[in-house]
Amino acid sequence: MRKQEINEFNLHEERKIAYPLYFIVDTSPSMQNFLPDVEKTISTFKTFIKQHHFLAEIIPISIITFDHSARTLIPLGNLANVEEEVKFNLGTSTRFLRHCSYCEK
């Protein structure tokens, strides 16, 4: 076993703590030009997790999208196990004020 592998193994064995990472992505039309950059970032992160497999258990990942409502695109887990590329569908506009009780007359 290489020294790096031993260190990774020890890190995994010593830490039974998870640090969940949630990507909360606005898919409303105003974000249309930014979504390809977010997709690329998540793809890069997925590649990194695959290369450093011991991180997958320490850092479970979820992707949640929202426009006028929220949806779980990828449930909390190992992003490296998601076979398809993460692609975002453009949603409708955000309408959060309609849910605010203080905005009602």
Biotite code that builds the C-alpha atoms (Angstrom):
import biotite.structure as struc

atoms = struc.array([
    struc.Atom([0.000, 0.000, 0.000], chain_id="A", res_id=1, res_name="MET", atom_name="CA", element="C"),
    struc.Atom([1.340, 3.439, -0.919], chain_id="A", res_id=2, res_name="ARG", atom_name="CA", element="C"),
    struc.Atom([1.697, 6.084, 1.770], chain_id="A", res_id=3, res_name="LYS", atom_name="CA", element="C"),
    struc.Atom([-1.102, 8.157, 0.226], chain_id="A", res_id=4, res_name="GLN", atom_name="CA", element="C"),
    struc.Atom([-3.438, 5.137, 0.230], chain_id="A", res_id=5, res_name="GLU", atom_name="CA", element="C"),
    struc.Atom([-2.653, 4.490, 3.893], chain_id="A", res_id=6, res_name="ILE", atom_name="CA", element="C"),
    struc.Atom([-3.378, 8.124, 4.766], chain_id="A", res_id=7, res_name="ASN", atom_name="CA", element="C"),
    struc.Atom([-6.657, 8.002, 2.854], chain_id="A", res_id=8, res_name="GLU", atom_name="CA", element="C"),
    struc.Atom([-7.591, 4.744, 4.593], chain_id="A", res_id=9, res_name="PHE", atom_name="CA", element="C"),
    struc.Atom([-6.765, 6.166, 8.031], chain_id="A", res_id=10, res_name="ASN", atom_name="CA", element="C"),
    struc.Atom([-8.755, 9.301, 7.309], chain_id="A", res_id=11, res_name="LEU", atom_name="CA", element="C"),
    struc.Atom([-11.730, 7.179, 6.320], chain_id="A", res_id=12, res_name="HIS", atom_name="CA", element="C"),
    struc.Atom([-11.447, 4.884, 9.334], chain_id="A", res_id=13, res_name="GLU", atom_name="CA", element="C"),
    struc.Atom([-10.931, 7.668, 11.858], chain_id="A", res_id=14, res_name="GLU", atom_name="CA", element="C"),
    struc.Atom([-13.755, 9.853, 10.633], chain_id="A", res_id=15, res_name="ARG", atom_name="CA", element="C"),
    struc.Atom([-17.217, 8.448, 10.662], chain_id="A", res_id=16, res_name="LYS", atom_name="CA", element="C"),
    struc.Atom([-18.539, 11.948, 10.116], chain_id="A", res_id=17, res_name="ILE", atom_name="CA", element="C"),
    struc.Atom([-20.186, 13.034, 6.895], chain_id="A", res_id=18, res_name="ALA", atom_name="CA", element="C"),
    struc.Atom([-20.080, 16.546, 5.534], chain_id="A", res_id=19, res_name="TYR", atom_name="CA", element="C"),
    struc.Atom([-23.060, 16.689, 3.179], chain_id="A", res_id=20, res_name="PRO", atom_name="CA", element="C"),
    struc.Atom([-22.796, 19.123, 0.302], chain_id="A", res_id=21, res_name="LEU", atom_name="CA", element="C"),
    struc.Atom([-25.944, 20.500, -1.280], chain_id="A", res_id=22, res_name="TYR", atom_name="CA", element="C"),
    struc.Atom([-25.909, 22.264, -4.628], chain_id="A", res_id=23, res_name="PHE", atom_name="CA", element="C"),
    struc.Atom([-28.975, 24.529, -4.658], chain_id="A", res_id=24, res_name="ILE", atom_name="CA", element="C"),
    struc.Atom([-29.411, 25.646, -8.263], chain_id="A", res_id=25, res_name="VAL", atom_name="CA", element="C"),
    struc.Atom([-31.725, 28.395, -9.481], chain_id="A", res_id=26, res_name="ASP", atom_name="CA", element="C"),
    struc.Atom([-33.143, 27.222, -12.827], chain_id="A", res_id=27, res_name="THR", atom_name="CA", element="C"),
    struc.Atom([-35.357, 30.243, -13.451], chain_id="A", res_id=28, res_name="SER", atom_name="CA", element="C"),
    struc.Atom([-35.028, 31.973, -16.854], chain_id="A", res_id=29, res_name="PRO", atom_name="CA", element="C"),
    struc.Atom([-32.826, 34.726, -15.404], chain_id="A", res_id=30, res_name="SER", atom_name="CA", element="C"),
    struc.Atom([-30.129, 32.092, -14.753], chain_id="A", res_id=31, res_name="MET", atom_name="CA", element="C"),
    struc.Atom([-30.165, 30.641, -18.277], chain_id="A", res_id=32, res_name="GLN", atom_name="CA", element="C"),
    struc.Atom([-26.687, 31.906, -19.204], chain_id="A", res_id=33, res_name="ASN", atom_name="CA", element="C"),
    struc.Atom([-25.118, 30.577, -16.004], chain_id="A", res_id=34, res_name="PHE", atom_name="CA", element="C"),
    struc.Atom([-26.476, 27.015, -16.005], chain_id="A", res_id=35, res_name="LEU", atom_name="CA", element="C"),
    struc.Atom([-23.811, 25.607, -18.402], chain_id="A", res_id=36, res_name="PRO", atom_name="CA", element="C"),
    struc.Atom([-21.110, 26.857, -16.015], chain_id="A", res_id=37, res_name="ASP", atom_name="CA", element="C"),
    struc.Atom([-22.842, 25.194, -13.073], chain_id="A", res_id=38, res_name="VAL", atom_name="CA", element="C"),
    struc.Atom([-23.160, 21.934, -15.037], chain_id="A", res_id=39, res_name="GLU", atom_name="CA", element="C"),
    struc.Atom([-19.442, 22.072, -15.857], chain_id="A", res_id=40, res_name="LYS", atom_name="CA", element="C"),
    struc.Atom([-18.546, 22.731, -12.211], chain_id="A", res_id=41, res_name="THR", atom_name="CA", element="C"),
    struc.Atom([-20.606, 19.766, -11.032], chain_id="A", res_id=42, res_name="ILE", atom_name="CA", element="C"),
    struc.Atom([-19.052, 17.553, -13.724], chain_id="A", res_id=43, res_name="SER", atom_name="CA", element="C"),
    struc.Atom([-15.578, 18.594, -12.560], chain_id="A", res_id=44, res_name="THR", atom_name="CA", element="C"),
    struc.Atom([-16.521, 17.889, -8.957], chain_id="A", res_id=45, res_name="PHE", atom_name="CA", element="C"),
    struc.Atom([-17.878, 14.474, -9.968], chain_id="A", res_id=46, res_name="LYS", atom_name="CA", element="C"),
    struc.Atom([-14.566, 13.636, -11.678], chain_id="A", res_id=47, res_name="THR", atom_name="CA", element="C"),
    struc.Atom([-12.669, 14.730, -8.567], chain_id="A", res_id=48, res_name="PHE", atom_name="CA", element="C"),
    struc.Atom([-14.828, 12.485, -6.351], chain_id="A", res_id=49, res_name="ILE", atom_name="CA", element="C"),
    struc.Atom([-14.183, 9.534, -8.692], chain_id="A", res_id=50, res_name="LYS", atom_name="CA", element="C"),
    struc.Atom([-10.425, 10.131, -8.491], chain_id="A", res_id=51, res_name="GLN", atom_name="CA", element="C"),
    struc.Atom([-10.517, 10.437, -4.688], chain_id="A", res_id=52, res_name="HIS", atom_name="CA", element="C"),
    struc.Atom([-13.024, 7.691, -3.939], chain_id="A", res_id=53, res_name="HIS", atom_name="CA", element="C"),
    struc.Atom([-12.559, 7.870, -0.161], chain_id="A", res_id=54, res_name="PHE", atom_name="CA", element="C"),
    struc.Atom([-14.214, 11.315, -0.251], chain_id="A", res_id=55, res_name="LEU", atom_name="CA", element="C"),
    struc.Atom([-17.485, 9.878, -1.533], chain_id="A", res_id=56, res_name="ALA", atom_name="CA", element="C"),
    struc.Atom([-18.473, 8.589, 1.905], chain_id="A", res_id=57, res_name="GLU", atom_name="CA", element="C"),
    struc.Atom([-17.232, 11.664, 3.728], chain_id="A", res_id=58, res_name="ILE", atom_name="CA", element="C"),
    struc.Atom([-18.913, 14.137, 1.367], chain_id="A", res_id=59, res_name="ILE", atom_name="CA", element="C"),
    struc.Atom([-22.321, 12.902, 0.179], chain_id="A", res_id=60, res_name="PRO", atom_name="CA", element="C"),
    struc.Atom([-23.786, 15.260, -2.421], chain_id="A", res_id=61, res_name="ILE", atom_name="CA", element="C"),
    struc.Atom([-27.289, 16.318, -3.370], chain_id="A", res_id=62, res_name="SER", atom_name="CA", element="C"),
    struc.Atom([-28.490, 18.611, -6.144], chain_id="A", res_id=63, res_name="ILE", atom_name="CA", element="C"),
    struc.Atom([-31.689, 20.565, -5.624], chain_id="A", res_id=64, res_name="ILE", atom_name="CA", element="C"),
    struc.Atom([-33.124, 22.848, -8.287], chain_id="A", res_id=65, res_name="THR", atom_name="CA", element="C"),
    struc.Atom([-35.722, 25.545, -7.900], chain_id="A", res_id=66, res_name="PHE", atom_name="CA", element="C"),
    struc.Atom([-37.747, 28.018, -9.901], chain_id="A", res_id=67, res_name="ASP", atom_name="CA", element="C"),
    struc.Atom([-41.286, 28.554, -8.584], chain_id="A", res_id=68, res_name="HIS", atom_name="CA", element="C"),
    struc.Atom([-40.880, 25.316, -6.586], chain_id="A", res_id=69, res_name="SER", atom_name="CA", element="C"),
    struc.Atom([-38.020, 23.105, -5.428], chain_id="A", res_id=70, res_name="ALA", atom_name="CA", element="C"),
    struc.Atom([-37.129, 19.644, -6.763], chain_id="A", res_id=71, res_name="ARG", atom_name="CA", element="C"),
    struc.Atom([-34.482, 17.112, -5.804], chain_id="A", res_id=72, res_name="THR", atom_name="CA", element="C"),
    struc.Atom([-32.541, 16.322, -8.963], chain_id="A", res_id=73, res_name="LEU", atom_name="CA", element="C"),
    struc.Atom([-29.985, 14.052, -7.236], chain_id="A", res_id=74, res_name="ILE", atom_name="CA", element="C"),
    struc.Atom([-30.745, 12.719, -3.733], chain_id="A", res_id=75, res_name="PRO", atom_name="CA", element="C"),
    struc.Atom([-28.024, 12.865, -1.086], chain_id="A", res_id=76, res_name="LEU", atom_name="CA", element="C"),
    struc.Atom([-25.446, 10.188, -1.862], chain_id="A", res_id=77, res_name="GLY", atom_name="CA", element="C"),
    struc.Atom([-22.344, 9.373, -3.877], chain_id="A", res_id=78, res_name="ASN", atom_name="CA", element="C"),
    struc.Atom([-22.262, 11.657, -6.919], chain_id="A", res_id=79, res_name="LEU", atom_name="CA", element="C"),
    struc.Atom([-19.731, 9.341, -8.591], chain_id="A", res_id=80, res_name="ALA", atom_name="CA", element="C"),
    struc.Atom([-22.452, 6.668, -8.822], chain_id="A", res_id=81, res_name="ASN", atom_name="CA", element="C"),
    struc.Atom([-24.669, 8.911, -10.961], chain_id="A", res_id=82, res_name="VAL", atom_name="CA", element="C"),
    struc.Atom([-24.062, 7.622, -14.478], chain_id="A", res_id=83, res_name="GLU", atom_name="CA", element="C"),
    struc.Atom([-25.735, 10.325, -16.555], chain_id="A", res_id=84, res_name="GLU", atom_name="CA", element="C"),
    struc.Atom([-24.380, 13.848, -16.925], chain_id="A", res_id=85, res_name="GLU", atom_name="CA", element="C"),
    struc.Atom([-26.111, 16.437, -14.782], chain_id="A", res_id=86, res_name="VAL", atom_name="CA", element="C"),
    struc.Atom([-28.199, 18.691, -17.029], chain_id="A", res_id=87, res_name="LYS", atom_name="CA", element="C"),
    struc.Atom([-30.596, 21.358, -15.843], chain_id="A", res_id=88, res_name="PHE", atom_name="CA", element="C"),
    struc.Atom([-33.932, 22.074, -17.457], chain_id="A", res_id=89, res_name="ASN", atom_name="CA", element="C"),
    struc.Atom([-34.846, 25.721, -17.562], chain_id="A", res_id=90, res_name="LEU", atom_name="CA", element="C"),
    struc.Atom([-37.821, 26.311, -15.293], chain_id="A", res_id=91, res_name="GLY", atom_name="CA", element="C"),
    struc.Atom([-40.341, 29.075, -14.877], chain_id="A", res_id=92, res_name="THR", atom_name="CA", element="C"),
    struc.Atom([-39.904, 32.310, -12.980], chain_id="A", res_id=93, res_name="SER", atom_name="CA", element="C"),
    struc.Atom([-39.499, 32.375, -9.233], chain_id="A", res_id=94, res_name="THR", atom_name="CA", element="C"),
    struc.Atom([-42.609, 33.515, -7.384], chain_id="A", res_id=95, res_name="ARG", atom_name="CA", element="C"),
    struc.Atom([-41.648, 33.448, -3.742], chain_id="A", res_id=96, res_name="PHE", atom_name="CA", element="C"),
    struc.Atom([-43.571, 36.542, -2.720], chain_id="A", res_id=97, res_name="LEU", atom_name="CA", element="C"),
    struc.Atom([-46.879, 34.804, -3.274], chain_id="A", res_id=98, res_name="ARG", atom_name="CA", element="C"),
    struc.Atom([-45.979, 32.518, -0.354], chain_id="A", res_id=99, res_name="HIS", atom_name="CA", element="C"),
    struc.Atom([-45.144, 35.344, 2.057], chain_id="A", res_id=100, res_name="CYS", atom_name="CA", element="C"),
    struc.Atom([-47.928, 36.022, 4.537], chain_id="A", res_id=101, res_name="SER", atom_name="CA", element="C"),
    struc.Atom([-46.647, 39.531, 5.240], chain_id="A", res_id=102, res_name="TYR", atom_name="CA", element="C"),
    struc.Atom([-47.144, 40.408, 1.555], chain_id="A", res_id=103, res_name="CYS", atom_name="CA", element="C"),
    struc.Atom([-50.857, 39.687, 1.724], chain_id="A", res_id=104, res_name="GLU", atom_name="CA", element="C"),
    struc.Atom([-53.240, 42.605, 2.130], chain_id="A", res_id=105, res_name="LYS", atom_name="CA", element="C"),
])
